């Protein structure tokens, strides 16, 4: 379940964008990890609120996000 990270948690985060993203892509997200939280933000407007996930919740999510759907014929 996502939670709103406190301001102190995000001051020195190092953000990473997916290698599948491009600078002109329509929908990109960036992530930054700390020992207790994985933070997620919209790379198109980094001023928007962040989402924060417990490391275990993020680890449960990633295998589902990594599945590439088959192309429709």
Protein Blocks (a to p, Z undefined) as FASTA:
>chain_A
ZZdddfklmmmcccdddfkbcfkbfbdcdddddfkbccdddfklmmbccddddfklmmmm
mmmmmpccdddZZ
